[in-house]
Amino acid sequence: MTHTETVAATEGITLKRDFNLFSSFAFGFAFISPIVALYGIFGVALSIAGPSFWWGFLIVFGGQLLVALVFAMLVSRWPIEGSIYQWSARLGGKAFGWFAGWAYMWTLLIAMATVAIAAAGFIANVIGIENPTGVDKAWIALVVLVLGTAVNLAGRMVLKVFMIGSIVAEIVGSLGLGTWLLFFHQHNSISVLFDGSAGLAPGTDYLSLSGPFLLAMVFIGFSFVGFESAGAIAEEVNEPRKNLPKAILFALIFIAVVVMYTSLALILAVPDLDAVRSGSVADPVNFTLTSQLGSQIAKPVEILFVIGFLASFLALQTSASRMIWSFARDGALPASKMLSRLSRKQRQPVGPLLITMVVGGALFLLSDVAENVYTLMLNFTSGGFFLSFLFPLVGFVVVNLRGRWRAGPFTLGKATLPLAVVALIWATFEFLNIAWPRPVYEESFLDWSIWIAVAVLSIVGTVIYLSVHKRIPVVTGLEYRMPEELLPPENLSEKEPQFS
């Protein structure tokens, strides 16, 4: 394909570049906001492993920083909408890339629905619905879904304003509350962070494979995903090779700092750690804030939670729609022609956004009808991210071992391969840690929920892939369906490194 043919092939399917460094960072920050990350894991991790669970933040952050560095190199080389799908396809071939994208797409869709249902609970409290039922939450989540779709369709400017506003609210709320608690309401000594065995049954090995610390790390893993989402909007970002690596790394580091700082402040401010460990306190975040700051703080904090969850929902929906669009642009899904179209004025992928709304609505309905569906969704979300991460990490390590990697503007030089190997080991360990069938639930099949979800998605994915694979073009260079400004400086006829 010549340069002229390349530009012609992309005419009509090119997205607007309306995001800069800060707005792409804001997108990654909002994807898994500090409030969502902290509230989603703090109570369960504290009750399982006690205050010593806090050290798990440092371990997970260190591992995820290595993953983020690899992804920063990949997005610098290939700043293409679809991120994990497109990177994996160029590293390992179209089948490898397709299944990477398939896993990531469903992770995003399920995470989107899960966050919307969680947001519905806070919204219900804010508007005065006490003890909302599953039906109440499903209807509120559906309203969130419809309004979120409308915001996405309204254009990137509306989305950017909402994301930036959420960052301001979350930073003021998280860091402000954390600082106030740390300086004026410290109830526990810092020494509680070093007493992991307190409150455990005699003979319990805190650090064993089935021990409380590794189980707490299962939930902590959810706090440090989402940084890769900046790559999902790569073709909508100005100077992507320069800005996206920074956005990915800044988002992860900033979220880690906010979450770890606020979590530390909460641990030291909890009025009764024994009550939390025993399970008699269902919501230790609310319990700590109301005990230390008074009941009047409850409503403003819930509003803050709503903002954080809504921003996360919007970022997840945007990422999922871009992933579907990237698939469709390559002819890699049924009805690809319809799904690859963009709106005339805003250049938005309308079809994929509507698909996210339909799938989200179906998941809400299932979670309301079947009691265990929400648990299955919640369990798969964290594991799905790490499973998706494994595809580009495996491809990157193999291509580097074969000496066929050509770096983009962001590179780690000679440290690339060693760091990538450690990142792969870390992601493999955390995925297995998350997916390990520990006896946690009364229904034993829920202990296997991640493996069940992987099996179902693999079977359905194989059927769909076999029906579309012949029309998916083989990647032979970045000229392949890329807008003019993303064409690489290298010889376009040179094949990309693949291990397949």
N, C-alpha and C positions, 0 to 999 in steps of 0.2 A: 504494500500500500504506500503510495507516494504521500508527500506532505500535503498536497492539495486535496487528495482523496481523503486523507485523515480529517482535515478540517471540514470537508463536505459531509463526511459520515457523522460528525458530531453536531452539525447544524440542526437546531431544533431540539436537541436533548442536552443543552448546556445549562447548568444552574447559574444563578446569580452569585457573584462574590460580594456578599454583604457583611461577612464577619471579618474582624481584625483579630490581633493577638489577644486583646483583653476579652472580647466577646466570645472567642473560641475557648479561652480559659474559663470564662463564666459558665459556658455550656458544660464543660467537664466537671466543674465544681458543683453545679446544680444537679448533675446526673445522679450522683449519690451524695446528697447534701450532708454536712456534718450533723444536722438535726436528725435526718433519716437514719444515718449510720449509727449515731449515738443512741437514739431512742430505740432503734430496732434491736440492738444487741446488749445494751448496758445491763438491763434488769436480769436477763437470762444468764449472761456471763457472770455477773456478780453472784447470783444465787447458786450457780453451778460450781464455780471455782474460787469464790471469795475475792477480796481486794487484789490478791496476787495475779488475777487474770490480766491486770493492767500491763504487765510485762509482755503479754502476748501481742499488744499493739506494736511494740518495738520489733518483734520478730517478723510479724506479718508485713509491717511497713518496709523492713529491710528487703524481704523477698520480693515484694511488689515493686520496689524501686528498681530492682534489677530487671523485672519484666517491663517496666515503663521505659527503661533505657533502651531495651531491644526494640520496643514499639516506636520509640522516638527515631531510631535509625531506620526502621521500616517505613514510617510515614514520611521521613525526609527523602527516602529513595522513591517511594510510590505514594504521593499524596492524592489518593483516589477515593472517591465516594464508595463506601462499602468496607473500608478498613480491613478487618480480619479476613473477610472473604477474598478481597482482591490481593492482599499480601500473600495469603496461603496459596492462591491459584498461581501466582508468579513464582513461588518457591517450590511448589510440589505438583503442579499440573491442575487441570480443570476439575477432575474428580475430587482431589484432595481439597481444593479450594471450595468446591461446592458444598461438601459436607461440613467444612469449617463454618461457612456462612449459614448453613442450615441450622447448625447447633446454636450459633450466636443469634440468629434471627428469632428463634423460639425462646431463647433466654431473655431477650429484650422484651418480647411480647408478654411473656409470663411475668417478668419483673414489673412491667408497666401495669398489668392488671392487679398484681399484688400490692403495689404502692397505692393505686387508686382505692382499693378496698380499705387499706390502712388509713388513708387520708379521710375516707368516709366516716370512720369512727370519731376522729377529731372534729370534723365538720358537724357531725350530729350533736356532739357536746356543745359546740359553740352556738348552734342555733336552738339549743334547748331541748334536744331529744335525749332523755336520760335512758341508759341501758338499751341502746339501739339493737334491734333484732337483725338477723342476717338479711332479711328482706329490706329493711331500712337501709342497711349499708350498701346492698346491691343497687338500689335505686339512686342513692346519693352518688355512688361510684359511676353509674351510668351518666348522670348529669355532669360529673367531672370529665368523663370521657368525651361527651358531646361538646362541652365548652372548650376543652383542651384542643380538640380537633379544629374548632372554629378559630382559636388563637393561632394554631399552626397554619391554617389556610389564609389567615389575615396577612401573613407576610413575616419576613425575618426581623423587621424592625420591631414589631409588637413582641415577638419572641425574645429579642435581645433586651428590650426594656424590662420585661418580666424577669428574665434571668439575672440582670444586674440588680434589680430591686430586691430580689430574693437573697442575693449575696450580701447586700447591705444589711438586710433584716437579720440574716443568720449570723453574720459576724458580730453585729451589735448584741444580738441576743445571746449567742453561745459564749463569746469571749467576755461580754459584759457580765452576764450571770455567773460565769465561771470565776472571774476575777473577784466579784463581790463575795461569793461563797468562800473563796480561798483566803481572802484577807479578813473577813468579818464573821464568818460562820464555820470555822474549822472545828470539827467535833472530835475527829480521830487523829492519832499520830501517824506520821509518815511510815512508821514501823509496821503498820497493818499490811503494807504492800509486800512484806517479806514473810508473812505467816500464812502460807497457802494451805497448811493442813488444819487450820482452825475450823472447827465445826464439822469436820469430816468424820465418818465412821472409823473406828479403830482398825488399823491394818490397811486402809486405803492408800494406794500408791499415787501420789498427786501427779506425777509425771509419766505414768505408765501409758501404754497405747490406749487403754480404755479409761484412763484417769480423767479427772475434771479439767486439767489445764489444756490438754489437746482438744477436748470437747468444746471448751470456751473458744479456742482458736477457730473452730468451725464457724462460729458466729462472727468472730472478729474479722474473718476473711471478707464478709459482706461489707465491712467498713471501707475497704480499700480496693474496690472495683469501680469502674466508671471513668477512670482517667483516660482510657483508650477511646472514649466516645468523641473526643475532639477530632479523631481521625475519621469518624463516620460522616462528618460534614466537610471533608477535605476540599472538595471542589467548590465549596461556598466560602472559603477563607482566602483572603488576600495574602500573597506571598507565602503559600502553604509550606514550602520546603524550609523556610526560615521560621515561621510562626508556630507551626503545629508541634514540632518537638518541644518547644518551650511551653506551649499550652498543656501538653500531656504531663510533663514533669512538674510544672508549677501547680497544676490541679491536684496531683497526688500529694505533693509535699505540703501544700496549704491545708488540704483536708486533714492530713495526718496530724499536723500541728494543732489544729482547732479541736479535733476529736480527742487527742491524747490530753491536751490541757484541760478541756472541760470535763473529761472523764475523771481525771485526777482530782479536780476540785469537787466533783460530786462524791467521790469515794471518801474524801476527807471530811465531807459535810454530812454524810448519812448519819442520822441520829441513833439508829439502832441496827448495827450490822448483823447481829444475831437474828433479828426478826426477818431481815432480808434473806439470810442464808437458810432459814427454816422454811421459807416460802409463805410465811404469813403476810408479807407485804407484796401485793401483786404488781405494783408499779413504783419501784424505788425512786425513779426520777421525780414523779409527782409528789411522792411521800417526802422526799428530801426538800424540795422547793417549798411546799406548803408548810412543812414543819419549821423550816428556817426563816422563810420570808413571809409567811402568813397566807391564808386562803385566798386573799385578793390577787395573788400572783397567778393563780391557776388559769384564769381566762386569758390574760395576755400571753402566757406561755403556750396555751393551746392554739391561739391564733398564729403564733410563731411556728408551731409545728405544722399547721395547715399550709402556711406559705412554703415551708421547706418541702413538704410532701408534694404539693402541687408543682413546684419547680422541678422536682425530681421526675414526676410523672410526665411533664412536658418534654424534658430532655430524653426520657426513655421512648416516648412516642415518636419524637423527631428521629432518633437514631434508628428505631425499628422501621420507620417509613423509608429512610434513606437506604437501609439494608435491602429492603424489598425492591426499591427502585433500581439499585445497583444490580441485583439479580435480574430484574426484568430487562434492563438495558442490554444485558448479555444474552437475552432469550433463554434464561435459565429457570424460568417458572412458567406454568400454564398461564395463558392470557397475558403473555409478556408484552405484546404490542399495546394493549390498553394500559397496563401498569407502568409502562415506560414513558407515557406522555406527561408533559408538564403544562401547567396553566399558562396562558398567554402573558398575563401581566406580571404575576409574581414569580413565575417559573417554579412553581411548587409541584411536587409529585402528588397530585390529588388522589389518584387511584390507590397508591400505597397507604396514604393517610386514612382513606375510607376503609381499607382492609384492616388496619390496626383497630379502627372503631368496631368493626364487625367481630373480629376475633376477641377483642376485649369484652364486648357485650356477651359473647358466648361463654367466656370464662367466668364472668360474673354470674350468669345463669347457672352454670355448672356448680360453682362454689356455693350457691344458695340451695340448689336441689340436693347435692351430695355433700355430706358433712365433711368428708376427708379431702375433698378436692383442694380447698384452700391450703391445707397442710402440705399436700403434694406440691402445689405451686410454690409455696414458701421454701420448701426443702430444695426444690430443683433450682431456684433462682441463683443461690450462691454457687452451687456445684456447676451449674451451666456456664457461668462466667469462666471458671477455671478450666473446664473442659474445652471451651472455645479458645482460651489462651494457648492451650497445648499445641494446637495445629500450627500457628505461625512460629512458635518457639521450636518445635521439632524441625520444621522446614528450614528455619534460619540456621540451626546448629548443623544440620546435614549439609546444607549448601556451603557453610563456612569450612566444615571439615574437608570438603572436596576442593576448597580453594577457589570457588566460583562466585564468591560474593563481591559485588561492586558497590561501594558505599556511596551514599548521597552526601549532601553538605554536612549533616550531623553524623559524626562517627566517633567511636572510642578507640580507633587505631588498633594497636596490638592487644589491647585488653578486650576486644570485641568477643572473641571466641570463649575465653575463660568465663567471662561474665554471663554470656549466653547459656553456657552449659550449666552454671549454677542456677540461673533463672529457670531453666527447664526442670532441673532437679526439684527446685522449690515448688513450682507450679504442679508438678506430678505429685509431690508429697501432700500438698494442701488439697488437691482434688481427691486423692484417696482418703485423706483425713475427713473430708466433708462427706464423701460417699460411703464411708465405712458403715456397715449395717449394725451399729450399736443397738442394744436392746433398750430403746428409749420410749417407744410407744406401746400402748396396750395391744393395738393391732399390729402384728409383726410385719405385715406387708409394707407399712409405712417406714419401717427401718430400712427397707430396700427401695424406697421411693425413687431415689436418683437413678439407680440402675434400671428400674422399671421404666422410668421416663426416657432414659437413653435408648433402651431396647425398642420402645414404641416409636420414638422419633427416627431411629435407624431404619426400621422396617418401612415406615411411611416414606421417609426420605429416599430410600433405595428405589421404591416404586416410582416416585416422581422424577428422580434423576434419570432413570432408564427411559422415561418418556420424553425427556427434553435434551439429553446429553448430546445428541447428534447435531443440534443447532447451536450449541455453545462453542464459540470460536476458540481455537487453541491460542494461548497467549504467546506471541513471538516478539513482543517489544511494547514499549509504552505508547507507541502510536495507536495501539488497539483501542478504539472507541474512546479516545481521550480528547478533551478540548485543547486547542492550539497552545495555550499558555503552559500546559503541563508536559509538552513534549520534552524529552530529555536531551541534554547536550551531546550524548553519545550517538554513535552510529545507529540509526533506527532499524537497520536490518539485522543487528546483532541480537541473538536470542537471549532472553532472560534466563538466569540460572534456575534450573529445576533439578530435583533429585529423582523425578519419576522417569 
